[in-house]
Amino acid sequence: MLNVTHFGLFATLFAVLVIVVNILTQIFKSFASKSELPTRVFVVLISIVLTVATFLAACQIYSITIVWYLIVAAIVTGFVVAYCAMFGYDNLYGELKELIKKLFSGSE
C-alpha cells in the first residue's frame, strides 16, 4: 500500500489544481469573447473555488474538523494556485527565493 505523507499529498493536490485551472482557463478562453470576464479574474475565481472545494473534500475524507482559519488558508492557497497558473512555477520559486533572501538579510 502506498504511504503518502501530508506534504506529498499537499504538493500533489497543488500541482493537480494548477493543471486543472490551466485546462479550464484554456477552455474558457476558447468560448469567451474579449468583452466578457477577463481571463485573470476567471483564473483567480476558479482557483479559489477549486482549492476550497478540494480542501472541503479532503476534510470530509480524512475526518478533519473544519475551523475558520483553515478556510482562510484554503483561500490563500487558492491565490497561490492562481499565481502559479498565470505565471508558472518558476516565477513563484524566484519570488519566494527573493523573499527569503530579504527576510534573512535584514532590513534593506
N, C-alpha and C positions, 0 to 999 in steps of 0.2 A: 504494500500500500504506500502511496506517495505521501510523504510528510512535508507539508509546505508551511514555512514559518509565516508569522503575521506580516513581516516586512516583505517577504517574497510574494505573498498574496496581494498586499497593497501595491507593490510595484507592477505586478501583472495586471491587476484591475486598472491601474492608472494608464498603462500602455494601451490596453484594450479600449478604454474610454477615449483616449486621444485618437485612436484609429477609427472608432465608430463616429466620433464627431467629424473627423475629416471626410469620411464617406457620406454622412448626412449633409454636410456642407456642400459637397460636390453635387449631390442630388438636388439640393435646394437651389444652387446656382443655375442648374440646367433648366429649372422650371420657373424661377422668379425673374422678373424684369428688373432693370436698374432702378426704377422708380419706387419699388416696394421696399420692404425691410432691408436695411444694409446688411451685408454679409457678416461683418464683425459683430454686429448686435445679435444676429442669429447664432453665431458661434458661441458667444457668451451665454445666451439664454439656454441653448441646447446643452451646453457643457454643464451648467449648474443643475438643470433638470435631470440629466442623466446621472450626474455624480450623486445627487441627493437620493435618487431612486435606487442606485446601486448600493449606497450606504444603508438605506432602509431595508433593502433585500438582505444584505449581509447581517444586519441586526436581527432580522427575523430568522435567518438560517442558523446563526451562532447564539441565539437567545441572549442578545445584548440589550440591556435596558437603555432606552433612548433618553438622553438628557439634552438640555438646550445647547450646551456648549459643543456637543458632538454634531448637532445640526449646523451650528456656525462653522465648525471645522470642515464639514462636508461642503458647505457653500464656498468657503475659501479655497478648498481643493478644487472646486468647480472652476474658479477663476484661474487657477494654475493649469488645469486641463485646457481651458480656453487659450491661455497664453501659449502652451505647447502646440496646440492645434493651429494657431495662427502663425507662430514664428519658429516652431521646431524645437527639438530637444537641445540642439547645440547652443542656441541662443539662450535658453534657460540656464544651462550649465555655465555659460560665460557670465551671465548676470549674477548667479549665485556665487561664483568664484570671486568676482569683484566685490560683492557684498561682504563675503567672509574676510577678504583681504583688508577691507576698510574697517571692519569690526575689530580685527586683531592688530591692526597697525596703529590704533589710537585715533584721536580726533584730528582730522585733516580738513 
